[in-house]
Amino acid sequence: MVKSEPLKVLVVSSEAAPFAKSGGLGDVVGSLPRILKDRGADIRVVIPKYRSIKNEHFIGINYLGSFETILSWRKQPAGILLKDDGIKTYFVENDYYFGREGYYGYGDDNERFAFFCKAVLEMLRFIDFYPDIIHCNDWQTGPICMLLKEIYGKFTSYKNIKSLYTIHNLQYQGTFSRETMEMLGIPDYCYGNMEFYGQVSFMKSGLMYADAISTVSPTYAEEIKTFQYGYGLDGVMRLREDRLFGILNGIDYEANNPATDGRIDFNYDINSVEKKKLNKNELQKLLGLEQRDVPLISVISRLADQKGLDLVSWASEEMLNRDVQFVILGTGEKRLEDFFKGLQERHKGKVSANITFNDILAQKIYASSDIFLMPSLFEPCGLGQMFSLRYGTVPVVRKTGGLCDTVVHFNRETKTGNGFVFEHYTADGLMWAINQALETYYSDDWITVVKNAMSCNYSWDKSADDYIKLYDKILSEY
């Protein structure tokens, strides 16, 4: 589509790094807009102003004013703040809803994010910015697509705005009581487009009303049309498959460059990968592991079933019967946290369980490890395997979602492939892949698979081009 003015896009999200991040969503919304701006788009971001956002991020911020947002009989003020650090980021302020610890998990999350969605649409009038496309992300923003079609699209200034809805994880659907419709001000006839087993789903409202739907890898776009991966919405995905697109996420290759990363002890590149051993020595020292040259296996993850941590726990004793060391970093389900703490106690000097999240330690682990485990039950895209490939840490993954799109099993005959892949979700399958990796580690092929990993390019460049093409398709065809 030929446009005389720059493409105008408003990215709406519940998270955006570096301000608010609990997982991959924050990383994506923190990175993608900057690459899209480099391609000439007028791209802006809006998120809630959470109490947990660090004060340092509000240096140089401008308060633009406030307006009232109506939720049924409630009236709540929405303050709008703007920070322009290359990307214009708006913050919706309301201490009643967002002046709390963390981002989600409250009994009134339906009201909190209904408020956010309505405030975002009201904000457009307030700041006099009417985008060509509103790019919504995950369940917290789903109602925007519905409100735009059913209510706001009837106003002249809004009628030409299109919407793209991106699924980062279909498992989290924002399902609430039917009374939520009244809060949103949505007519009763819309119930069927939100109904999910007698309740209403914010996710479904986005899926049913968006002009186009994207998700974060081509394989996941196919998987979510099946009963196994659809979490009850597979029928909706099949209904709208002509508007469904899979675009692989990327990572920031400048910020995550082992040759220049100031967070690691020794910098290296594809021609000096032997320096990974120096990083390994420093990490062993830091974490109290025995200092010797031994395969170091790592996990950096939210500790949850989805991430395959049950498989790791089931296979752990067999894995540790090998001459290896194991490092895990992450928080999550208490039973898994307790398990890995206990594993460290049983294998002192061989296991380090870091039940926390620490960005700097994460980078050190990526730069120091030999093998990175990501045996997910399902994985819409996954960023951990991309970071590990970038740092020459060979991934062991299950064949699912974005892992399938980024990791190719190493073939010792053709010397192709960048990791080790297993198919069936079993501890035996995981151990088979680990054993394949360890066998290769002790062969002359190891340097080949490491260099294959570092030769991959999963930066945002191609993904950004794909998004620009999809935006143009939405505007010209839908």
Salt bridges, closest charged atoms under 4 A:
ASP27 OD1 - LYS21 NZ 3.11
ASP42 OD1 - ARG44 NE 3.21
ASP85 OD1 - ARG34 NH2 3.24
GLU93 OE2 - LYS49 NZ 3.47
GLU101 OE2 - ARG51 NH2 2.50
ASP108 OD2 - ARG100 NH2 2.77
ASP109 OD1 - ARG112 NH1 2.69
GLU111 OE2 - ARG74 NE 3.20
GLU122 OE1 - ARG125 NH2 2.82
ASP132 OD2 - LYS3 NZ 3.32
ASP211 OD1 - LYS149 NZ 2.85
GLU222 OE1 - LYS225 NZ 3.29
ASP234 OD2 - ARG238 NH1 2.92
GLU241 OE1 - LYS225 NZ 3.19
ASP261 OD1 - ARG263 NE 2.92
ASP265 OD2 - LYS364 NZ 3.38
GLU282 OE2 - LYS285 NZ 3.34
GLU290 OE1 - ARG292 NE 3.04
ASP293 OD2 - LYS277 NZ 3.24
ASP293 OD1 - LYS280 NZ 3.41
ASP305 OD1 - ARG335 NH2 2.41
ASP310 OD1 - ARG335 NH1 2.98
GLU317 OE2 - ARG346 NE 3.40
GLU317 OE1 - HIS347 NE2 3.03
GLU318 OE2 - ARG322 NH2 3.80
ASP323 OD1 - ARG292 NH2 2.57
GLU333 OE1 - ARG335 NH2 3.17
ASP338 OD2 - LYS334 NZ 2.69
GLU345 OE1 - LYS348 NZ 3.49
ASP370 OD2 - LYS280 NZ 2.76
GLU379 OE2 - LYS307 NZ 2.94
GLU439 OE2 - ARG412 NH1 3.28
ASP445 OD2 - ARG412 NE 2.90
ASP445 OD1 - LYS415 NZ 2.73
ASP461 OD1 - ARG39 NH2 3.74
ASP465 OD1 - ARG39 NE 2.61
ASP466 OD2 - LYS462 NZ 2.88
GLU477 OE1 - LYS473 NZ 2.97
